[in-house]
Amino acid sequence: MPYARRELRTLRGIVVSFLALAAYFIVDAVRALTGTGEAERSIPGIVIAALALAVMPFLVRRPAPRRPRAGLRLRGHPLQADLLRT
């Protein structure tokens, strides 16, 4: 299978997963607004959010010298665009 075909198939999978996630959020928001759904406290969710808040600033500041080379080697247009942005 040529590389462009695989990339297109992967992008379609990502689009489908984002659409499914958006549909879930819409249904959940409607349930919350109508009063049929209620938010629950999640200890693992709170811990993950706290860890992300503590770790992410260090990851952002850290240079990633291998990323541009990996993007060129993989020849992925979305990956190269992301590398140019960050």
C-alpha positions, -999 to 999 in steps of 0.1 A, spaced: 0 0 0 15 33 -10 24 58 18 -2 84 7 -30 58 9 -19 48 44 -17 84 55 -52 91 41 -66 60 59 -51 71 91 -64 106 88 -99 93 81 -97 72 113 -87 102 133 -116 122 118 -141 94 127 -127 92 162 -130 130 167 -166 130 153 -175 102 177 -159 121 206 -178 153 196 -211 133 195 -204 120 230 -197 154 243 -229 168 228 -250 141 243 -233 145 276 -238 182 276 -275 179 267 -280 154 295 -263 178 319 -283 208 308 -316 189 310 -308 176 345 -308 139 336 -270 135 340 -249 146 369 -211 149 371 -194 124 393 -161 129 412 -133 108 399 -102 104 420 -81 90 391 -92 119 369 -82 144 395 -48 127 400 -41 126 362 -51 163 359 -28 172 388 1 153 373 -4 168 339 -5 202 354 28 196 372 47 178 343 35 197 312 55 229 318 87 210 319 79 191 287 71 223 268 104 240 277 125 209 269 139 211 233 132 181 211 161 179 186 150 145 172 114 155 163 123 174 130 144 145 118 117 120 126 92 141 108 113 142 77 121 105 78 84 96 82 74 120 55 42 127 73 27 160 62 6 165 94 37 157 115 58 181 96 31 208 100 30 202 138 68 205 140 67 238 122 41 251 147 59 240 179 
